[in-house]
Amino acid sequence: MSPAGEASAVVFPGMGSSTFGEVGRFMVLDRYARRRVEVADEVLGESLLARFRAAEGVYDAFAQVAFLVNSLALADRAEQEQGLRPDFCAGVSFGQRAAAVYVGSLDFAAGIRLTVELARCEAEYFAEQPDDLVTHCFVRVPDAPFRELVGALSARGEWAELSGHLDEGAYLVSVRADVLGELVAGVRALGGYSMQTMRPPVHARRFAPLRARAETEVLSRFPLADPSIPVIADQDGRRIGSAAGLRTLLADTFDRPIDWPAVVRGLTAHDVGTVCVTGPDLLFHRLDVTTANFHVVPVTPKSAAKPVLVS
């Protein structure tokens, strides 16, 4: 798949906005998606498409399973029709689950059950929390002033954590919903842009109890195999080649921020020159740090409708 002398990688993106209206046609018509949906229906004991459509954009277990299905179906398409044979794999945030299935550490049915059970565990945890907590994405902000802005919230006793570094001037920040408006106003005053709000929030030290709960109640009941190809961790770009390392990665997602530039550094350190981003992605394949370092092949529901030439 990649140019001579360069390795390649498949990247499963984090879960952004992906409603039935946006991807339903792909799930119904694409032959690779249909095969994955059939398995999901068997595992769930009901129609994934019906429940996903009824969710109307709510981030529930069925929306998460649909994202998993689509990400893997697009990887199937990339393999069968575009020659994808990656040397490395990375999964960002929720994309870790697709990555675990793709590298053979979990079979697909187990990946679906894991997704459903983690969604339940997460929903129960946040229902018990006294505050409405969110994670918000900001882009095109000057780095030092932005970090000072977040630090000023913390200095006055507010909870504010960086949950992700996506690119120069692009961050995820977790805060109480009550202070999000103030943070958005501060970012706009710096010339930055406010993007998506995520509920429930993700990737923050505050959620160490959720990590412990997920490890005990869910992850401990899912045996993992060693990955068939190395996985690059989305927190720090480290190389993972064992089941134990992958288990730690899946747990780390709850209380460690993601660092996409570190993933990029980890991939380039292993001579990766081409990345195939497979999933309903509107972000990672477009980031400057991605396009500056790789030949990027996005395989999305939209691109699946037309042929793509992969060098």
Secondary structure as UniProt FT lines:
FT   TURN            4..5
FT   STRAND          7..12
FT   HELIX           20..29
FT   HELIX           31..44
FT   HELIX           48..55
FT   TURN            56..57
FT   HELIX           61..82
FT   STRAND          88..91
FT   TURN            93..94
FT   HELIX           95..102
FT   TURN            103..104
FT   HELIX           108..127
FT   STRAND          133..139
FT   HELIX           143..155
FT   TURN            156..157
FT   STRAND          160..167
FT   TURN            168..169
FT   STRAND          170..176
FT   HELIX           177..189
FT   TURN            190..191
FT   STRAND          193..198
FT   HELIX           205..207
FT   HELIX           208..217
FT   HELIX           219..221
FT   STRAND          231..232
FT   TURN            234..236
FT   STRAND          239..240
FT   HELIX           243..255
FT   STRAND          258..259
FT   HELIX           260..269
FT   TURN            270..271
FT   STRAND          272..278
FT   TURN            284..286
FT   HELIX           288..291
FT   TURN            292..293
FT   STRAND          295..299
FT   TURN            301..302
FT   HELIX           303..305
//
